[in-house]
Structures are given as structure tokens and as C-alpha cells.
Amino acid sequence: MKKTTWAVLLGFIFVLLAGCVVARPSFAPPPLKKEVRAVKPGPNFIWTSGHWKWSGSKYYWVSGRWTKNRRSHTWVTGHWARKGNHWVYIKGHWRRR
């Protein structure tokens, strides 16, 4: 009985974890799109460019947006990088100056 319980439990855990795995793309994203920027909402905003995001089976576009500037920080734009046979997305982030 204990072996059956453990087998069921391990099977359940496997099913849960299988849903968490996101396949990484093996091909590069398309070229970046040219975007039309909306009117800048104020002097303390910067434009964060759009980027391609991976859905698990294809790329889709995430539009850029105006973001409130952070004092004494610089925005580092996100980008795709090849890692071995796959592509990974390095998220955009704020870097202290």
C-alpha cells in the first residue's frame, strides 16, 4: 500500500512540475518592430522599447511604454541572447548609476 501511495504522490508532483516547464526557443526572435510612441506624459518619463516574448510555441510582440524615470538610475533595455542551442530573454531593468 505504501508503494502505491508513493507512486501516486510522485505522479501527481510530476504532473504539477510538467506544467511549469516552458520550452526555450531554438530560433532567434524576429527583428524588432518600429513603434509609434504616444505623447510623452511628462518630463520625468522615459520610453522602454517593445520586445518579443516567447509563449512556449511562438514569439509575440509586447509594446513599448512610457515609464516614470528613477532618479540616479539608468534603464537597461531587455534583449534576447543565444545560450547554447537556445535563446533566452534578459529582462530590462534599472541600474544604479
C-alpha positions in Angstrom: 0.0 0.0 0.0 2.8 2.4 0.8 4.4 1.9 -2.6 1.2 2.7 -4.3 0.7 5.8 -2.3 4.3 7.0 -3.1 3.8 6.2 -6.8 0.6 8.2 -6.9 2.2 11.1 -5.0 5.2 11.2 -7.3 3.0 11.0 -10.3 1.0 14.0 -9.1 4.2 16.0 -8.4 5.5 15.2 -11.9 2.2 16.4 -13.5 2.4 19.7 -11.5 6.0 20.3 -12.4 5.5 19.4 -16.0 3.1 22.4 -16.3 5.8 24.7 -15.0 8.4 23.9 -17.7 8.5 26.5 -20.5 10.4 25.4 -23.6 13.0 27.8 -24.7 13.0 28.8 -28.3 15.7 27.3 -30.6 15.4 30.1 -33.1 16.0 33.8 -32.9 13.2 36.3 -32.4 12.0 38.4 -35.4 13.5 41.8 -35.9 12.2 44.5 -33.5 9.2 46.4 -34.7 9.2 50.1 -35.3 6.8 51.6 -32.8 4.9 54.9 -32.8 5.3 56.4 -29.4 2.4 58.1 -27.7 2.8 61.6 -26.5 5.3 61.7 -23.6 3.2 62.0 -20.4 5.6 64.3 -18.6 9.3 65.4 -18.3 10.2 62.6 -15.9 9.3 59.7 -18.2 11.5 57.5 -20.5 10.4 55.2 -23.3 11.0 51.5 -22.6 11.0 49.8 -26.1 8.8 46.9 -27.0 10.2 43.4 -27.3 9.4 39.9 -28.5 8.2 37.5 -25.8 8.1 33.7 -26.1 4.8 31.9 -25.5 6.2 28.4 -25.4 5.5 27.8 -29.0 5.9 31.2 -30.8 7.0 34.8 -30.3 4.5 37.6 -29.7 5.1 41.4 -29.5 4.9 43.3 -26.3 4.5 47.0 -27.0 6.8 49.6 -25.5 5.6 52.2 -23.0 6.4 55.3 -21.1 7.8 54.6 -17.7 8.5 57.0 -14.8 12.2 57.7 -14.6 14.0 56.6 -11.5 16.4 59.2 -10.0 20.1 58.1 -10.1 19.3 55.0 -12.2 19.7 54.2 -15.9 17.3 51.9 -17.8 19.0 48.9 -19.4 16.9 47.6 -22.3 16.0 44.0 -22.3 17.3 41.8 -25.1 17.5 38.2 -26.4 20.8 36.3 -26.2 21.8 32.9 -27.6 22.8 30.4 -24.9 24.0 27.2 -26.4 21.2 25.9 -28.8 18.5 28.1 -27.3 17.5 31.8 -26.9 16.8 33.4 -23.6 15.4 36.8 -22.8 17.3 39.1 -20.4 14.7 41.4 -18.9 15.1 45.2 -19.0 16.0 46.6 -15.6 17.1 49.7 -13.7 20.8 50.0 -12.9 22.1 52.4 -10.3 24.5 55.0 -11.8 
